[in-house]
């Protein structure tokens, strides 16, 4: 493996990143993940979205107008017994982590439909080969440039003004690494679509949709949630949920402490 030089941008990025890792006071997920149910529902190749609770997560959620601030790819027991995720983390780079890491977080499973076994294996192999890549510190500077000052343009154009990450293949951020993996097997996330008109003499004019790949650095965690090509899987429902078996209380709920805004 080629030794990666530690640049001044890397050092400054780590300093800024450490400040962004501080938790947001009062930020708690609405629901917690049931790890046993998650493990039962997940399949290798699934994308797990996570609602983070630190300042960096808050910045990503604000920037993308989404609940989700992080994404990881489930690889099952490809790295040994257990349930493993591969993700790109600030300060760590691309690492493997146990599913239990997100027991106290709000999560969502996004599943690519009708994935072949060959392509599923290719996804997992790519992510495993990516272990050890460094986190792209340029992502931190992109977000700072976005916020200071705030661009005076419509929200729908703002993401096009920056490209997350440097494009260096030895570096990664969570969503762009996973997007790169899916694009290598030609599986769509949110492609650009153009329409080609074809005249058929035996029928009316027809339109054919042509998909164009967006650069993987432009993807955010929420794009897997928004994609029409990924199924949202809810472990509680997959486990045989029956609302008639729930136990309800008729008593008034306990008062919750007020949190600062």
Buried (B, 14 or more C-beta within 10 A) or exposed (E): EEEBEEEEEBEEBBEBBEEBBEEEEEBEBEEEBBBBBBBEBBEBBBBBBBBBBBBBBBBBBEBBEBBBBBBBBBBBEBBEEEBBBBBBBBEEBBBBBEBBBBBEBBBBBBBBEEBEEEBBBBBBBBBBEBEEBBBBBBBBBBBEEBEEEEEEEEEEEBBEEBBBBBEEEBBBBBBBBBBBBBBBBEBBBBBEEEEEEEEEEEEEEEEEEEEEEBBBBBBBBBBBBBBEBBEEBEBEEBEEEEEEEEEEEEEEEEEEEEEEE
